[in-house]
Amino acid sequence: MLNRLALKIGLLFFVFIIIIETLLFLTLYFTFVNERLDDVMTNLLARGNTHSEVLEDSFDAATLNHVTLMESASDFIVIITDAAGNELANSDFVEPEMREVLAHTNFEQTPQTGGIVEDRWNERQFIATDSPIMINGTHRGHVFMFAETNHIKQMVSHLRNQFLVVGLIAVGLTVITIFLLSRLITMPLIRMKQATEQISKGNNQVKLNIDRNDELGELANAITTLSNDLDRLKNERNEFLSSISHELRTPLTYIKGYADIASRPNASDEEKKEYMAIIREETANLTGLIRHLFELAQMDHNRFVIEKEYVSLDMLFRSVADLVRPAFEEKQISLSILAEPDTTAFVDRERIQQVLLNVLDNARKHSPKGTCVTLAAAHDEKKVVITISDEGEGIPEEDVPFIFERLYRVDKSRSREYGGSGLGLAIAKEIVESHGGSIKLQSERTKGTIVRIELERGNSLAESPAGG
């Protein structure tokens, strides 16, 4: 129970809010009590000062009796003394505590505006003020006003009870508010937890509220994106395994079938030679497929080493052309090279050659007899642009965005007419991007295809390029 996030957040909020509320209530309580006490003290002193002003105008027995008679009907007690502190008149019975206050009063140092001589309301029975009587600048007496502290204690007790009730109500409302807020905050997190549990069980079709504009919304969006990516990767993995199974099964089937046929006793030497040639061809296809898979595995594990150097593209193009020309001539397709001698790029020669061979092989397979494939390079101060264009059948528009995906082939029937495993362009894309470059494809049906590769030219053009 204590491990629940909602409870932890609620307790944390509760502790902090209770501390804040306690500090606020104590501050308000003591401020309010002190203000009420100050009001009582101020009123008591003002009452005494009023009596002293009356006595200053007429300091005789009749006025003394008038003052005491007036206070005898009130909740206050007045004691009038002479300048030496001797009692002249009083409104009520004089308690011992009152005489103690008189005994401890310094009659000579009392300010003319009067002052409070006893304010310990929580310890004493009375609070008291002293208002001096000054006639023509002569100190003639004092007016002592006393008020019982029971009234003050009752007032403070009443305020304390009110604050206690209000505090309990505030605590109750705080608990309810914190509970609602903690549930409101943690509910999306609980849903996200449940979603991640579903993802861990293999159910990638999770739905979360991604319309929020806060951090929880961003987290929900990230989990939803992760779920979609995992679902896509799962589908791609299944398709990849299915495609690999097909690609491996096809040459193995041919190898086994023709091996069985070639091993028949009645097979002629010419037939055996033909069947062995087919077996060698399928073995080469299988070897190439496994090599491609190994290269992709290296790329996925960041073990694909790129060793850059300054390479002359003109010399590289001529080297690549020498390798592919027999296959192009066999299909009666011409290969044109356009590159200036000073065009250099800071690349891994062997890897870029592999890219060009893969792209050119695709161009050859999908170009009809009598057409031309052009390999060209152009450059500016920072980058080199390599284009491979053909006059072939082109690629359907709906297939163009997926052409660089692994095992994707435009020919969905996977016929043997064009060969290939659907990995060549995927490997080319990985190699180009590992150089920090980009590869894009433009195609139009019946008009041909253009592959555009952008690469870093390098910081120094004065260095000698690598040999071709």
C-alpha positions in Angstrom: 0.0 0.0 0.0 2.8 2.4 0.9 4.5 1.7 -2.4 1.6 3.2 -4.4 2.6 6.4 -6.2 -0.7 8.2 -5.5 -0.3 7.6 -1.7 3.3 8.8 -1.8 2.5 11.9 -3.7 -0.6 12.5 -1.5 1.5 12.1 1.7 4.2 14.4 0.4 1.6 17.1 -0.6 -0.2 16.6 2.7 3.0 17.1 4.8 4.0 20.2 2.9 0.5 21.8 2.9 0.0 21.0 6.6 3.3 22.7 7.4 2.3 25.7 5.4 -1.2 25.8 6.8 0.1 25.5 10.3 2.6 28.3 9.9 -0.1 30.5 8.3 -2.7 29.7 11.0 -0.3 30.3 13.8 0.8 33.6 12.3 -2.8 34.7 11.8 -3.8 33.5 15.3 -1.0 35.3 17.2 -1.4 38.4 15.0 -5.2 38.5 15.6 -4.8 37.9 19.3 -2.1 40.5 19.7 -4.3 43.0 17.8 -7.3 42.3 20.0 -5.1 42.7 23.1 -3.6 45.9 21.8 -7.2 47.2 21.3 -8.2 46.3 24.8 -5.0 47.9 26.3 -5.4 51.0 24.1 -9.1 51.4 25.0 -8.3 51.0 28.7 -5.5 53.6 28.6 -7.7 56.0 26.6 -10.4 55.6 29.2 -7.9 56.4 32.0 -6.6 59.4 30.0 -10.1 60.8 29.6 -10.6 60.6 33.4 -7.3 62.3 34.0 -8.2 65.2 31.7 -11.5 65.7 33.5 -9.7 65.7 36.8 -7.1 68.2 35.5 -10.0 70.6 34.9 -11.5 70.1 38.3 -9.5 68.1 40.9 -12.0 68.1 43.8 -14.0 65.6 45.8 -17.2 66.0 43.7 -15.3 65.2 40.5 -13.5 62.2 42.1 -16.9 60.8 43.2 -18.3 61.4 39.7 -15.5 59.4 38.1 -15.7 56.5 40.6 -19.4 56.4 40.4 -19.3 56.2 36.6 -16.8 53.3 36.6 -18.7 51.4 39.3 -21.4 50.8 36.8 -18.9 49.5 34.2 -16.7 46.4 33.9 -13.6 48.4 34.8 -12.2 49.5 38.1 -10.7 52.9 38.7 -8.3 53.9 41.6 -7.4 57.6 41.9 -4.3 58.5 43.9 -2.3 61.6 44.8 1.1 62.3 43.4 2.7 60.1 46.1 0.5 57.1 45.4 -1.9 57.5 48.3 -5.4 56.4 47.4 -8.0 59.2 47.2 -10.9 57.3 45.6 -11.9 54.0 44.0 -14.9 52.6 42.2 -14.8 49.0 43.5 -13.2 46.9 46.2 -9.5 47.1 45.9 -8.0 43.6 45.4 -4.5 42.7 46.8 -3.2 42.4 43.3 -4.3 46.0 42.6 -2.4 47.2 45.6 0.7 45.2 44.4 0.5 47.1 41.1 0.3 50.4 43.0 3.2 49.4 45.2 5.5 48.6 42.2 4.6 51.7 40.2 7.3 54.4 39.9 5.0 57.5 40.2 7.8 59.9 39.1 8.6 58.2 35.8 5.1 57.8 34.5 4.9 59.6 31.1 2.4 62.4 30.8 0.5 60.5 28.1 0.1 57.6 30.4 1.2 54.0 30.1 0.5 50.3 30.7 1.7 49.1 34.0 0.5 45.5 33.9 -0.1 43.5 30.7 0.5 39.9 31.7 -3.1 38.9 31.0 -2.3 35.2 30.9 -0.6 35.2 34.4 -2.4 37.9 36.4 -6.0 38.6 37.4 -6.0 42.2 36.2 -4.3 44.3 33.5 -3.7 48.0 34.4 -2.9 51.4 33.0 -1.7 54.6 34.7 -2.7 58.1 33.5 -1.0 61.0 35.4 -3.0 64.1 36.5 -1.0 67.3 35.6 -2.4 70.7 36.6 -0.5 73.7 35.4 2.6 71.5 34.9 2.4 70.2 38.5 2.1 66.5 39.1 -1.0 66.2 41.3 -2.1 62.5 41.0 -2.8 59.3 39.0 -5.7 57.5 37.5 -5.3 53.7 37.5 -7.6 51.7 35.4 -8.0 48.0 35.9 -9.7 45.4 33.8 -10.2 41.7 34.7 -8.2 39.3 32.4 -11.1 36.8 32.5 -12.7 38.6 29.6 -9.4 38.6 27.7 -8.9 34.9 28.4 -12.4 34.1 27.2 -11.9 36.1 24.1 -8.5 34.3 23.4 -10.1 30.9 24.1 -13.0 31.7 21.7 -10.5 32.7 19.0 -8.5 29.6 19.6 -11.6 27.4 19.3 -12.6 29.2 16.1 -9.1 28.7 14.6 -9.1 25.1 15.7 -12.5 24.5 13.9 -11.4 26.3 10.8 -8.0 24.4 10.9 -9.8 21.0 11.1 -12.1 22.0 8.2 -9.0 23.2 6.2 -7.2 19.9 7.0 -10.3 17.9 5.8 -10.5 19.9 2.6 -6.8 19.5 2.1 -7.0 15.8 2.4 -9.9 15.7 -0.1 -8.1 18.0 -2.5 -4.8 16.1 -2.2 -6.6 12.8 -2.8 -8.3 14.2 -5.9 -5.2 15.9 -7.2 -3.0 12.8 -6.6 -5.5 10.7 -8.4 -5.7 13.2 -11.2 -1.9 13.3 -11.5 -1.2 9.6 -11.1 -4.1 8.3 -13.2 -2.3 9.0 -16.5 0.9 7.5 -15.0 -1.1 4.4 -14.0 -2.5 4.1 -17.6 1.0 4.5 -18.9 2.3 1.8 -16.6 -0.5 -0.5 -17.8 0.4 0.4 -21.4 4.1 -0.5 -20.8 3.1 -3.8 -19.2 1.0 -4.5 -22.3 3.9 -3.7 -24.5 6.2 -6.0 -22.5 3.7 -8.8 -23.1 3.8 -8.2 -26.8 0.7 -6.2 -27.2 1.9 -3.1 -29.0 -1.6 -1.7 -29.8 -1.9 0.7 -26.9 -3.8 3.9 -26.8 -3.0 6.8 -24.5 -4.3 10.4 -24.3 -1.7 12.4 -26.2 -3.7 15.6 -26.4 -2.2 17.0 -23.2 0.2 19.9 -23.6 2.3 19.1 -20.5 5.1 16.7 -19.6 2.6 13.8 -19.1 1.3 14.4 -22.6 4.9 14.3 -24.0 5.5 11.0 -22.1 2.2 9.5 -23.3 3.2 10.6 -26.9 6.6 9.0 -26.5 5.1 5.7 -25.2 2.6 5.7 -28.1 5.4 6.4 -30.6 7.4 3.6 -29.0 4.4 1.3 -29.2 3.9 2.1 -32.9 7.6 1.7 -33.6 7.7 -1.7 -31.8 4.7 -2.8 -33.7 6.3 -1.7 -36.9 9.6 -3.3 -36.0 7.7 -6.5 -35.2 6.0 -6.5 -38.5 9.3 -5.7 -40.3 11.1 -8.4 -38.4 8.4 -10.9 -39.4 8.5 -9.8 -43.0 12.3 -9.8 -42.9 12.4 -13.4 -41.6 9.8 -14.4 -44.1 11.8 -12.8 -46.9 15.1 -14.2 -45.7 13.5 -17.7 -45.5 12.3 -17.3 -49.0 15.6 -16.0 -50.3 17.5 -18.8 -48.6 15.0 -21.5 -49.6 15.1 -20.6 -53.3 18.8 -21.2 -54.0 18.9 -24.1 -51.6 16.0 -25.7 -53.4 17.8 -25.2 -56.8 21.0 -26.6 -55.4 19.4 -29.7 -53.9 17.2 -30.3 -56.9 19.9 -30.0 -59.5 22.4 -31.9 -57.3 19.8 -34.8 -57.2 19.3 -34.6 -61.0 23.1 -34.5 -61.6 23.6 -37.5 -59.4 21.3 -39.7 -61.5 23.1 -42.5 -63.3 21.4 -41.8 -66.6 22.5 -38.1 -66.7 24.8 -37.3 -69.5 28.1 -35.4 -69.0 26.7 -32.4 -70.8 23.6 -32.3 -68.5 25.8 -32.8 -65.5 28.0 -29.8 -66.6 24.8 -27.7 -67.1 23.4 -28.7 -63.7 26.7 -28.0 -62.0 26.9 -24.5 -63.6 23.4 -23.8 -62.2 24.5 -25.1 -58.8 27.5 -22.8 -58.9 25.4 -19.9 -59.9 22.9 -20.5 -57.0 25.8 -21.0 -54.6 27.2 -17.6 -55.7 23.7 -16.0 -55.1 23.5 -17.7 -51.7 27.0 -16.5 -50.8 26.2 -13.0 -51.9 23.0 -13.0 -49.9 24.9 -14.2 -46.7 27.6 -11.5 -47.3 24.9 -8.8 -47.5 23.3 -10.0 -44.4 26.6 -10.0 -42.6 27.3 -6.5 -43.7 23.9 -5.3 -42.5 24.5 -7.0 -39.1 27.8 -5.2 -38.9 26.1 -1.9 -39.6 23.4 -2.5 -37.0 26.1 -3.2 -34.4 28.2 -0.2 -35.4 31.1 -2.5 -36.5 31.1 -1.3 -40.1 34.5 0.5 -40.4 34.7 3.6 -42.6 38.2 4.6 -43.5 38.1 7.9 -45.3 40.6 9.3 -47.7 40.7 11.7 -50.6 39.5 9.9 -53.7 39.5 11.0 -57.3 36.0 10.3 -58.5 37.1 10.2 -62.1 39.5 7.4 -61.4 37.0 5.6 -59.2 34.3 5.8 -61.9 36.7 4.3 -64.5 37.6 1.5 -62.1 33.9 0.8 -61.5 33.2 1.0 -65.2 35.8 -1.7 -66.0 34.1 -4.0 -63.5 30.6 -3.6 -64.8 31.2 -3.1 -68.5 31.1 -6.8 -69.5 27.7 -7.2 -67.9 26.5 -4.0 -69.6 27.8 -5.1 -73.0 26.2 -8.5 -72.6 22.9 -6.7 -72.3 23.8 -4.1 -75.0 23.5 -1.2 -72.6 26.0 1.7 -72.9 27.7 3.2 -69.8 28.6 6.9 -69.9 31.0 8.5 -67.4 31.0 12.3 -66.7 33.5 13.5 -64.1 36.2 16.1 -64.2 39.7 15.0 -63.2 39.9 17.3 -60.2 36.7 16.1 -58.6 37.6 14.5 -55.3 35.7 13.4 -52.3 36.7 12.5 -48.7 35.3 9.0 -48.6 36.1 5.3 -48.1 37.0 4.2 -51.6 36.0 0.6 -51.2 32.6 1.3 -49.6 31.7 4.0 -52.2 32.7 1.6 -55.0 30.3 -1.0 -53.4 27.5 1.6 -53.5 28.1 2.4 -57.1 28.3 -1.2 -58.1 24.9 -1.9 -56.3 23.2 1.1 -57.9 24.6 0.4 -61.4 23.6 -3.3 -61.1 20.0 -2.2 -60.4 20.1 0.2 -63.3 21.4 -2.6 -65.7 18.8 -5.0 -64.6 15.9 -2.6 -65.1 17.1 -1.0 -68.3 16.1 -2.4 -71.7 18.6 -3.2 -74.5 19.9 -0.2 -76.4 19.5 2.3 -73.6 22.2 4.3 -71.8 23.2 4.5 -68.1 25.1 7.7 -67.1 27.4 7.9 -64.1 28.2 11.6 -63.4 29.8 13.8 -60.7 29.6 17.5 -59.9 30.9 19.4 -57.0 31.1 22.8 -55.2 33.4 23.9 -52.4 31.8 21.6 -49.7 30.1 18.7 -51.3 30.1 16.3 -54.2 27.0 15.1 -56.0 27.0 11.7 -57.8 24.1 10.9 -60.1 23.3 7.5 -61.7 20.6 7.9 -64.3 19.1 5.3 -66.6 16.5 5.1 -69.3 14.8 2.1 -67.9 11.3 1.1 -67.0 11.2 3.3 -63.9 9.7 2.6 -60.5 6.0 3.0 -59.6 5.4 6.2 -57.5 4.0 4.2 -54.6 7.2 2.1 -54.3 9.7 5.0 -54.4 9.5 5.8 -50.6 10.3 2.2 -49.7 12.9 1.4 -52.3 15.8 1.6 -49.8 14.2 -0.6 -47.2 15.7 -4.0 -46.6 14.4 -6.8 -48.8 12.0 -4.5 -50.5 11.6 -5.3 -54.2 9.3 -3.7 -56.7 8.8 -7.1 -58.3 6.5 -8.5 -55.6 6.5 -12.0 -57.2 10.2 -12.3 -56.5 10.8 -13.8 -59.9 14.3 -14.9 -60.9 14.2 -12.7 -64.0 16.0 -9.8 -62.4 17.7 -11.6 -59.5 18.8 -9.7 -56.5 17.8 -10.0 -52.8 16.5 -6.6 -52.1 19.5 -5.8 -49.9 21.8 -3.9 -52.3 20.1 -0.5 -52.1 19.6 -0.9 -48.3 23.3 -1.5 -47.9 24.1 1.5 -50.2 21.9 3.7 -48.1 23.6 2.6 -44.9 27.1 3.2 -46.4 26.2 6.7 -47.7 24.7 7.8 -44.4 27.6 6.4 -42.5 29.7 8.9 -44.5 27.4 11.7 -43.3 25.9 11.9 -46.8 22.5 11.2 -48.3 21.0 9.2 -51.1 17.7 9.9 -52.9 15.9 8.5 -55.8 13.6 10.0 -58.4 11.8 7.9 -60.9 9.0 8.1 -63.5 7.4 5.1 -65.2 8.8 4.4 -68.7 11.2 7.4 -68.5 13.9 6.1 -66.2 15.3 6.5 -62.7 17.9 9.0 -61.2 19.8 8.1 -58.0 21.4 11.2 -56.4 24.2 10.8 -53.8 25.6 13.7 -51.9 29.0 13.3 -50.1 31.4 15.5 -48.2 34.1 16.8 -50.5 36.7 17.3 -47.7 38.6 20.3 -46.3 41.7 20.1 -48.4 41.7 19.7 -52.2 45.5 20.0 -52.4 46.1 16.5 -51.1 46.7 13.8 -53.6 43.7 11.6 -54.1 43.8 7.9 -53.5 44.7 6.0 -56.6 42.1 4.2 -58.7 
